[in-house]
């Protein structure tokens, strides 16, 4: 059944049972370390020599430290590379299951669910949506030179516009609207269906005072490099929900406007389908690198402020590209 503009504004009803699970059981599991135990999917071949090489790269750029992240204590990087140049995907990494705040990277999980629901016929890319308080939160653009105006309460747009704005400019207001459209229950059902336990979307991009009542006291959203890399692997193999969802999302990721992190270290004419995120202590980037010969996934979450992390991620990206080239005799 297709949703009208009214029903999208109202959102889908949140069941009492699921709200209790999110507010009571999930935080309890996180607290016991349950969600910190991640499982590498069987379609990846784990290569210890690749992990050793990546560990050296992380150390060489100064990301091997334990970083002070204020009230959250001390944290370390979470880093994964999946080499896609051979017949099978080969995975290596450093602290691959360490859960960190993903900042805007988790908008890709929201986009996945919205596109899934469109694919299921729940609504269309062209379905109109009215922006409501308190979702319109942005006071400035994340990408200052993007010509699209800030969303404000009362604006009528459509789902396609919100998706593009959320992924390419990393717009927080658009993300809040689409979290309402998809609902956190549905987003997390899909996330858990892929085994990405601990990476559930718990918060909107707004203050707790303006959060929906069921989510005011829930723990913040987290994810790890392994889950984000697996997400990208499913995108590039057309196995994220289905080929249509995967290709739609890949098209959005390919138009990412933030090129100040891992993108900065890639050679000219290399496509990078990716999502970045940065806030406070956290600077993150995850995506698919492809120049027609060299192809890999890189997923990096750092507990380091953007000003400090940016130059490090540039060099890290350069070194990883060179490493993949050497592994396949392109140097």
Secondary structure, 3 states (H helix, E strand, C coil): CCCCHHHHHHCCCCCHHHHHHHHHHHHHHHHCCHHHCCCCCCCCEECHHHHHHHHHHHHHCCCCCCEECHHHCEECCEEEEEECCCCCCEEEEECCCCCECCHHHHHHHHHHHHHHHHHCCCCCCCCEEECCCCCCCCCCCCCCCCCCCCCCCCCEEEHHHHHHHHHHCCCHHHHHHHHHHHCHHHHHHHHHHCCCCCCCCCCCCCCHHHCCHHHCCCCCCCECHHHHHHHHHHHHCCCCCCHHHHHHHHHHHCCCCCCCCHHHHCCCCCEEEEEEEEECCEEEEEEEEECCCCEEEEEEEECCCHHHHHHHHHHHHHHHHHHHHHHCCCC
